[in-house]
């Protein structure tokens, strides 16, 4: 009888050990990202979501290891969210898809384009920011482009105040063009003059210290990646509106991101294209996100270039000028 019961005892012990390991990973995740929940039931629910996300991440990375994927996934602060919840919290239902009448249309110069460019190495890009629960991705994207413009005209990199626009602009349905138009009429303070406090508040802009009044903006041709490359190479970092609602985008880790399910038209998130390049495997865009430095490659993602406008990288792109 003892011999017959050993396998069962061993199975129970192995199951307990497996659950213990799973609990340790869950506890570590909560500690790393300062997660807490209102009840035991919610904790369990979030743990189940986390475990399923972790399973899908591991399966994706297995496919990467055998050459079937071009990028890896990794667990991050969104690990306790379903993709549907992630879309609700971190992207928008849909950003208005179209060109604004106030914009000048970009005429691309595609002859003798640089093979690669990275505006970070030229000093035109500030550090990665975290939009948190603001839902104001267009503000972060547009501010990044405005910072690049200021650098090109003044040879000085200055952090502009995202908080200024979050408090005073307050149009979460706008594209970066809407932000450019607001700054043209009201200007923008630097982050030193209008510090970030991490929450929505009353507008306290200092008009006497506002800069970039009168700025204009240029819209790029829809879905034209050559035109986007022309603008990035010959002008400055460019604000772009993309589809960021896929599970693979939520947990992007490293490599060149390409997802055949990523629509070029369901645009829900704004980013900043700061350069482009090529590897032996694929051409790519260098894209600055606004989800903090612990997402992706220190806050950046390499997105597939010349892959039929994957994720809409060139569907709705624009840049400011003086």
C-alpha positions in Angstrom: 0.0 0.0 0.0 2.8 2.4 0.8 4.4 1.8 -2.6 1.1 2.5 -4.3 0.5 5.8 -2.5 4.0 7.2 -3.1 3.2 8.5 -6.6 0.1 10.3 -5.3 2.0 11.9 -2.5 4.7 12.9 -4.9 2.1 14.4 -7.2 0.5 16.4 -4.4 3.9 17.7 -3.3 4.8 18.7 -6.9 1.5 20.5 -7.2 2.0 22.4 -4.0 5.5 23.3 -5.0 4.3 24.6 -8.4 1.6 26.7 -6.7 4.2 28.0 -4.3 6.4 29.1 -7.2 3.4 30.7 -8.9 2.6 32.6 -5.7 6.2 33.8 -5.4 6.1 35.2 -8.9 2.8 36.9 -8.2 4.0 38.4 -4.9 7.2 39.6 -6.6 5.1 41.3 -9.3 3.0 43.1 -6.7 6.1 44.2 -4.8 8.0 45.5 -7.9 5.0 47.5 -9.1 3.5 48.4 -5.8 0.2 46.7 -6.5 -2.5 46.2 -3.9 -6.1 45.3 -4.1 -9.2 46.0 -2.1 -10.1 42.4 -1.3 -8.9 38.8 -1.4 -11.3 38.1 -4.2 -9.9 40.9 -6.4 -6.3 39.7 -5.6 -7.2 36.2 -6.8 -8.9 37.6 -9.9 -5.9 39.7 -10.8 -3.6 36.8 -10.1 -5.5 34.7 -12.6 -5.2 37.4 -15.2 -1.5 37.8 -14.5 -0.9 34.0 -14.8 -2.7 34.0 -18.2 -0.7 36.9 -19.4 2.5 35.3 -18.3 1.5 32.1 -20.1 0.9 34.0 -23.3 4.2 35.9 -23.0 6.1 32.6 -22.5 4.4 31.1 -25.5 5.3 34.1 -27.7 8.9 34.0 -26.6 9.1 30.3 -27.4 8.1 31.2 -31.0 10.7 33.9 -31.0 13.3 31.4 -29.9 12.5 29.2 -33.0 12.5 32.2 -35.3 8.8 32.6 -35.8 8.6 36.1 -34.1 10.9 39.1 -34.6 10.5 40.5 -31.1 10.2 39.4 -27.5 7.6 40.1 -24.8 8.2 40.7 -21.1 6.1 41.1 -18.1 5.6 44.7 -17.0 3.3 46.9 -14.9 0.3 46.0 -17.1 0.5 42.4 -16.1 -2.7 42.4 -14.0 -4.8 43.9 -16.8 -6.6 42.1 -19.5 -6.0 43.5 -23.0 -9.5 45.1 -22.9 -8.7 46.8 -19.6 -5.3 47.9 -20.9 -7.0 49.5 -24.0 -9.4 51.4 -21.7 -6.8 52.7 -19.3 -3.8 53.4 -21.6 -5.2 54.0 -25.1 -8.2 55.9 -26.4 -11.3 54.6 -28.0 -10.2 56.1 -31.3 -8.4 59.3 -32.2 -10.0 61.3 -35.0 -8.6 59.9 -38.2 -8.2 62.6 -40.7 -6.2 65.8 -41.6 -6.9 69.2 -40.2 -7.7 72.2 -42.4 -5.2 74.4 -40.6 -2.2 72.2 -41.5 0.2 72.5 -44.3 0.6 69.4 -46.3 4.1 67.9 -46.3 5.9 67.5 -49.7 8.3 64.6 -49.2 11.9 64.8 -50.5 12.8 61.1 -50.9 15.9 61.5 -53.0 19.1 60.4 -51.3 17.4 59.7 -48.0 19.7 58.9 -45.1 20.0 55.2 -44.5 19.4 55.8 -40.8 18.9 58.7 -38.3 18.4 58.9 -34.5 17.6 62.3 -33.1 18.5 61.1 -29.6 22.2 61.2 -30.6 21.8 64.8 -31.9 20.5 65.9 -28.5 16.9 66.7 -29.7 15.0 64.3 -27.5 14.2 64.6 -23.8 13.8 61.7 -21.4 11.0 59.2 -21.5 7.9 60.2 -19.5 5.1 58.2 -18.0 1.5 59.4 -18.9 0.1 57.3 -16.0 -3.6 57.5 -15.9 -3.8 60.8 -17.7 -4.9 59.3 -21.0 -3.4 62.3 -22.7 -1.0 60.5 -25.1 -1.4 63.1 -27.8 0.0 65.8 -25.4 3.1 63.7 -24.7 3.6 63.0 -28.4 3.1 66.6 -29.4 5.3 68.0 -26.6 8.1 65.7 -27.8 7.9 67.1 -31.3 7.8 70.7 -29.9 10.9 70.0 -27.8 12.7 68.9 -30.9 11.6 72.0 -32.7 12.8 74.2 -29.9 16.2 72.4 -29.9 16.6 73.0 -33.6 15.9 76.7 -33.3 17.8 77.3 -30.1 20.4 74.6 -29.8 19.2 73.9 -26.3 17.1 70.9 -25.2 14.4 72.0 -22.8 11.7 69.9 -21.1 8.4 71.5 -22.0 5.5 71.3 -19.5 3.1 68.4 -20.2 1.2 69.4 -17.1 0.6 72.8 -18.6 -1.4 71.2 -21.5 -3.0 68.5 -19.3 -4.5 71.3 -17.1 -5.2 73.9 -19.8 -5.9 72.1 -23.0 -8.1 69.3 -21.6 -9.1 67.7 -24.9 -8.5 63.9 -24.6 -10.1 63.3 -28.0 -7.6 65.4 -29.9 -4.7 64.3 -32.1 -1.3 66.0 -31.8 -2.5 68.5 -34.4 -5.0 69.8 -31.8 -2.2 70.2 -29.3 -0.1 72.2 -31.9 -3.1 74.4 -32.6 -3.6 75.1 -28.9 0.1 75.9 -28.4 0.0 78.2 -31.4 -2.7 80.3 -29.8 -1.6 80.1 -26.1 2.1 79.0 -26.1 3.5 76.5 -23.6 5.5 76.9 -20.4 8.7 74.9 -19.7 8.6 72.1 -17.1 10.6 74.3 -14.8 8.0 77.1 -14.9 5.0 74.7 -14.8 6.1 71.6 -12.9 4.3 68.2 -13.1 2.2 67.2 -10.1 0.8 64.0 -11.6 -2.9 65.0 -11.6 -5.5 67.1 -13.4 -5.7 70.6 -12.0 -6.7 74.2 -12.5 -4.9 75.9 -15.4 -2.1 78.1 -14.0 -0.2 78.9 -17.2 2.2 81.9 -17.0 1.5 83.7 -20.3 4.5 85.9 -19.9 6.8 82.9 -19.9 4.9 81.0 -22.6 7.0 80.0 -25.7 6.3 78.8 -29.2 3.4 81.1 -29.8 2.4 81.1 -33.4 3.8 77.6 -34.1 2.3 75.9 -37.2 2.2 72.3 -38.2 2.5 70.0 -41.2 0.5 66.9 -41.9 2.1 64.0 -43.8 0.4 62.1 -46.6 -1.7 59.3 -45.2 0.0 55.9 -45.0 3.1 57.1 -46.8 6.1 55.7 -45.0 8.5 57.3 -47.5 7.1 60.7 -46.6 7.5 59.9 -42.9 11.1 58.9 -43.4 11.6 62.2 -45.4 10.2 64.3 -42.5 12.2 62.4 -39.8 15.4 62.6 -41.8 15.1 66.2 -43.1 13.1 68.0 -40.5 12.8 66.8 -36.9 11.1 64.1 -34.7 7.5 63.5 -35.8 4.3 62.9 -33.8 2.4 59.8 -35.0 -0.9 58.2 -34.1 -0.9 54.4 -34.1 -2.8 51.3 -33.1 -1.3 50.2 -29.7 -4.1 48.0 -28.6 -2.7 44.5 -29.2 -1.6 42.2 -26.5 1.8 42.1 -28.1 2.2 45.9 -27.8 1.1 45.8 -24.2 4.0 43.5 -23.3 6.6 44.5 -25.9 10.1 43.8 -24.7 12.7 44.0 -27.4 13.3 43.4 -31.1 11.5 44.8 -34.2 7.8 44.9 -33.5 5.6 43.5 -36.3 2.1 42.1 -35.7 0.0 41.2 -38.7 -3.1 41.8 -36.5 -2.2 45.4 -35.8 -4.6 47.5 -37.8 -3.3 50.6 -39.7 -6.6 52.4 -39.3 -7.9 51.7 -35.7 -5.7 54.5 -34.2 -5.8 54.8 -30.5 -2.4 56.1 -29.2 0.1 58.8 -30.0 3.9 58.4 -30.0 7.0 60.2 -31.2 9.1 58.9 -34.1 12.7 59.9 -33.4 14.5 58.0 -36.1 14.7 55.0 -38.3 17.2 52.4 -39.3 17.7 48.8 -40.6 19.0 45.5 -39.3 19.8 42.3 -41.2 16.2 41.2 -40.6 14.1 44.3 -41.2 13.8 48.1 -41.5 12.5 49.8 -38.4 11.3 53.0 -36.9 12.7 54.2 -33.5 9.6 55.2 -31.5 9.4 57.0 -28.1 6.5 56.0 -26.0 5.0 57.6 -22.9 4.6 54.6 -20.6 7.7 55.1 -18.6 11.3 53.7 -18.9 10.3 50.2 -17.6 8.2 49.5 -20.7 9.9 48.1 -23.8 13.5 49.2 -24.5 13.8 51.8 -21.8 10.6 53.4 -22.9 11.2 52.9 -26.7 10.0 50.5 -29.3 11.4 49.5 -32.7 8.5 49.3 -35.0 8.6 47.5 -38.4 9.2 50.0 -41.3 8.0 49.4 -44.9 5.7 46.6 -43.8 2.5 48.0 -45.3 2.1 50.7 -42.7 1.8 48.2 -39.8 -0.1 49.6 -36.8 -0.7 52.8 -38.8 2.7 54.3 -38.1 2.3 56.6 -41.1 -1.5 57.0 -41.1 -1.6 60.2 -39.1 1.7 61.8 -38.7 2.6 65.5 -38.3 5.3 67.9 -37.0 5.4 71.5 -35.9 7.4 74.4 -37.5 8.0 78.1 -36.9 
